[in-house]
Structure formats: C-alpha cells, structure tokens
Amino acid sequence: MLDILDVMTSHQSTQTMKPATAAKKLGVYLEATPAEFQEGVVTRDELSALQADPPEWLRELRRDGPHPRPVVAAKLGISISGLARGGITEPLTTEQIEALKQQAPEWLQKERATQAEVRKEAARIKAKRAEGADSGR
C-alpha cells in the first residue's frame, strides 16, 4: 500500500492552463502572442516565470499592444461597456489609445464622466459601510 502512495504523490500533475487564460492573466491579446505560446499549455510555474522576468515579446506587447479590451478600457479610464458603446470592438495599440485620448471624442468624454461618477458612488458606499461598521462596535 505504501508503494502505491509513493507512486501517487510522486506523479502529482502540474497545473496547466489554456493559452487564453494565461494571456488574460498576463494582460495581453492572445492573437498577438507568439505561435508557440498560442499552441501550447502554460503551467503555473511558467506563468510565474513570465510575470517575474518577461521575455522581450511580452514586454513589447505590454508596451505597444495590441491590447485586449480590459486593458484598453483601463488605459482610457472607462468601462468595457463604455468601449462597446463608443464602437471600439477591436484591440488597440498604445499609439491608437494615445490618439483617442488626444482627440477626446464626445463619447469618450461622456464615458469618462460616467466612470468617474461610478467610482465616486462606490467610494461613498464604501465610506458609509465603514462608518456603519465603526458605529456598530
């Protein structure tokens, strides 16, 4: 019986993830990653290594893009829904994002204002909850 337990513990499977999951965790657009990244699987150790010491392709993607929608939205200071309302459905490069900021189209100004209100309301609710928790002691 001990032999079976030894075999079982020595063959613990390494946790892996699909390339799409790894790309999401790295904050990069999957289709812009190298083919070997897209076609393989990524272990947790490999993901940690990529985060700790990113190779040139990863540094370049993070710097120049194209960026996935969550990153584009964050760089513009709006929500992902706001991107869609603004007609942005494709990944954008850093250069395109900067150009949009410079142009400041009406939809972007509106979405930024909406996002600012959402943040303000979230902060108000958080403060109210903290106040309630303090007075409840």
C-alpha positions as CSV (number, residue, x, y, z in Angstrom):
1,M,0.0,0.0,0.0
2,L,2.8,2.4,0.8
3,D,4.3,1.8,-2.6
4,I,1.0,2.9,-4.2
5,L,1.0,6.1,-2.1
6,D,4.6,6.8,-3.1
7,V,3.7,6.5,-6.8
8,M,0.7,8.7,-6.4
9,T,2.5,11.5,-4.6
10,S,5.5,11.5,-7.0
11,H,3.2,11.8,-10.0
12,Q,1.2,14.8,-8.9
13,S,0.1,16.6,-12.1
14,T,1.3,20.1,-12.7
15,Q,-1.5,22.5,-13.0
16,T,-1.8,23.9,-16.5
17,M,-3.9,26.5,-18.2
18,K,-5.0,27.2,-21.7
19,P,-3.1,29.9,-23.6
20,A,-6.2,32.2,-23.5
21,T,-6.3,32.0,-19.7
22,A,-2.6,32.7,-19.4
23,A,-2.8,35.6,-21.9
24,K,-5.7,37.1,-19.8
25,K,-3.6,36.8,-16.6
26,L,-0.7,38.4,-18.4
27,G,-2.9,41.2,-19.7
28,V,-2.0,40.6,-23.3
29,Y,-4.0,40.0,-26.5
30,L,-3.7,36.2,-27.3
31,E,-3.7,36.6,-31.1
32,A,-0.6,38.9,-30.8
33,T,1.4,36.3,-28.8
34,P,4.0,34.0,-30.5
35,A,2.6,30.8,-32.1
36,E,4.3,28.6,-29.6
37,F,2.5,30.4,-26.8
38,Q,-0.9,30.1,-28.5
39,E,-0.5,26.4,-29.4
40,G,0.9,25.1,-26.1
41,V,-0.3,25.0,-22.5
42,V,1.1,27.1,-19.7
43,T,2.0,25.7,-16.3
44,R,1.6,27.9,-13.2
45,D,5.4,27.9,-12.8
46,E,5.8,29.1,-16.4
47,L,3.2,31.8,-15.8
48,S,5.0,32.9,-12.7
49,A,8.3,33.0,-14.6
50,L,6.7,35.1,-17.4
51,Q,5.4,37.5,-14.8
52,A,8.7,37.7,-12.9
53,D,11.0,38.0,-15.9
54,P,9.0,38.8,-19.0
55,P,10.7,37.9,-22.3
56,E,11.1,40.6,-24.9
57,W,7.9,39.7,-26.8
58,L,5.9,40.1,-23.7
59,R,7.5,43.4,-22.7
60,E,6.8,44.6,-26.2
61,L,3.2,43.5,-26.2
62,R,2.6,45.2,-22.9
63,R,4.3,48.4,-24.0
64,D,2.9,48.7,-27.6
65,G,-0.1,46.4,-27.9
66,P,-2.3,45.4,-29.4
67,H,-4.1,45.4,-26.1
68,P,-7.2,43.4,-25.1
69,R,-10.4,45.3,-24.3
70,P,-9.9,45.3,-20.5
71,V,-6.5,46.9,-20.9
72,V,-7.8,49.4,-23.5
73,A,-10.7,50.4,-21.2
74,A,-8.4,50.8,-18.2
75,K,-5.9,53.0,-20.3
76,L,-8.8,55.2,-21.4
77,G,-10.3,55.4,-17.9
78,I,-13.7,53.9,-18.9
79,S,-15.5,50.6,-18.6
80,I,-15.5,47.7,-21.1
81,S,-19.2,48.5,-21.8
82,G,-18.2,52.1,-22.5
83,L,-15.8,50.8,-25.1
84,A,-18.6,49.0,-26.8
85,R,-20.9,52.0,-26.6
86,G,-18.1,54.0,-28.2
87,G,-17.9,51.5,-31.1
88,I,-14.5,50.1,-30.1
89,T,-14.7,46.3,-30.5
90,E,-11.2,45.5,-31.7
91,P,-7.9,45.5,-29.7
92,L,-6.0,48.8,-29.9
93,T,-2.3,49.6,-29.9
94,T,-0.8,52.0,-27.4
95,E,-0.4,54.5,-30.2
96,Q,-4.1,54.3,-31.1
97,I,-5.1,54.7,-27.5
98,E,-3.0,57.8,-27.2
99,A,-4.5,59.2,-30.4
100,L,-8.0,58.6,-28.9
101,K,-7.0,60.4,-25.7
102,Q,-5.7,63.4,-27.8
103,Q,-8.8,63.5,-30.0
104,A,-11.1,63.2,-26.9
105,P,-14.2,62.4,-28.9
106,E,-17.5,63.2,-27.2
107,W,-18.4,59.6,-26.5
108,L,-15.0,59.2,-24.6
109,Q,-15.6,62.3,-22.6
110,K,-19.1,61.1,-21.7
111,E,-17.8,57.6,-20.7
112,R,-15.0,59.1,-18.6
113,A,-17.6,61.2,-16.7
114,T,-19.8,58.2,-16.2
115,Q,-16.9,56.2,-14.9
116,A,-15.9,59.0,-12.5
117,E,-19.5,59.0,-11.2
118,V,-19.4,55.2,-10.7
119,R,-16.1,55.5,-8.8
120,K,-17.4,58.4,-6.7
121,E,-20.6,56.4,-5.8
122,A,-18.6,53.3,-4.9
123,A,-16.3,55.4,-2.6
124,R,-19.4,56.9,-1.0
125,I,-21.0,53.5,-0.3
126,K,-17.7,52.1,1.0
127,A,-17.3,55.1,3.4
128,K,-20.9,54.6,4.5
129,R,-20.3,50.9,5.2
130,A,-17.1,51.7,7.1
131,E,-19.0,54.3,9.2
132,G,-21.7,51.8,9.9
133,A,-19.2,49.1,10.9
134,D,-17.4,51.6,13.2
135,S,-20.6,52.7,15.0
136,G,-21.7,49.1,15.4
137,R,-18.8,48.3,17.8
